[in-house]
């Protein structure tokens, strides 16, 4: 199956934006499937990751440590507007190298479409984290998850082994759908709920 990394990126960015728009007031400090981080920290991590993934294209490092995200609003402003602007900039950076067979990334060089797909994976799973943590009925769709299988296979174990991120694989039933399988592979319990945290 041919994967359109740029289409995946657009879909994942929209998913993340939709979820962040729906975060209820007062929920930014809530626990998430990322057990050590609050909703606000997951959002800040997701923002910083999108910057980190294009920093060798833009020559601009992320404004913070993606693996130690602050538990404060990034700039004290509107979370949705700030996220929208950041995602637009990241998408433009990937577009600037569209068609390139080798683009430098923190995980090593890869085709631009593959890099965009990796960025999509990151945005999508963190959108799911925030949606689950804040009680939003915005699941990761099986269709998006199917497209993200290839980038997950490419980088999840690399990140898990080299950076200690992504928890251990969570076993899911053999007949689970693509979304549940992807979430389990990235160390997430597809049945996670705030009350179970």
C-alpha positions, 0 to 999 in steps of 0.5 A, spaced: 500 500 500 502 506 498 502 511 503 501 519 502 505 522 508 503 529 506 496 527 507 497 523 513 500 529 516 494 534 514 489 529 517 493 528 524 494 535 524 487 536 524 485 531 529 490 534 534 487 541 533 480 538 533 482 535 540 485 541 543 479 545 541 475 541 545 479 541 551 474 543 557 476 549 561 480 546 567 482 540 564 489 542 562 492 539 569 488 532 568 492 526 568 493 522 561 495 515 558 503 518 558 503 517 566 508 522 568 505 528 564 498 532 564 494 534 558 498 541 558 505 537 558 502 532 552 500 538 548 507 542 549 511 535 548 507 534 541 508 542 539 515 541 541 516 534 537 513 537 531 518 543 531 524 538 532 522 533 527 523 539 522 529 543 525 534 540 520 530 543 515 528 550 518 535 550 522 531 552 528 531 548 534 524 547 538 523 552 543 524 547 549 526 540 551 520 535 548 522 530 553 521 535 559 515 539 557 513 544 561 507 544 565 505 551 563 502 555 557 507 555 552 507 563 551 501 564 556 496 565 550 491 561 546 493 554 546 489 553 539 492 559 536 499 557 538 498 550 536 495 552 529 501 557 527 506 552 529 503 546 525 502 550 519 509 552 520 511 545 520 507 543 514 510 548 510 517 546 512 515 539 510 512 542 503 518 545 502 522 538 501 516 535 498 519 530 493 526 529 496 529 522 497 533 524 503 531 529 508 535 530 515 531 528 521 533 526 528 532 519 526 536 519 520 535 521 513 529 519 510 524 521 504 520 527 505 514 523 505 516 518 510 518 524 515 512 527 514 508 520 516 513 520 522 510 527 524 503 525 523 504 519 527 507 523 533 501 528 532 496 523 532 497 519 538 498 525 542 491 527 540 489 521 542 492 521 549 489 528 550 482 526 547 482 520 552 484 524 558 479 529 557 473 525 555 472 527 548 469 522 544 474 523 538 478 516 537 483 515 533 480 512 526 482 505 523 483 509 517 488 514 519 491 508 524 492 504 518 496 509 514 500 510 520 503 503 521 508 504 516 511 510 520 510 506 526 514 500 524 520 505 522 521 509 528 517 506 534 522 501 536 528 506 534 525 511 539 524 506 544 531 503 544 535 509 544 531 515 548 527 510 552 520 513 550 514 509 548 512 505 553 513 497 552 508 494 547 501 493 550 498 486 548 491 487 544 486 482 542 488 478 535 482 481 532 483 488 535 482 493 529 488 497 526 487 503 531 488 499 537 494 495 535 497 501 533 496 504 540 498 498 543 505 498 539 506 505 541 505 503 549 498 505 550 492 501 553 487 502 548 482 502 554 485 507 558 480 512 561 482 517 567 478 513 572 483 507 571 489 512 571 
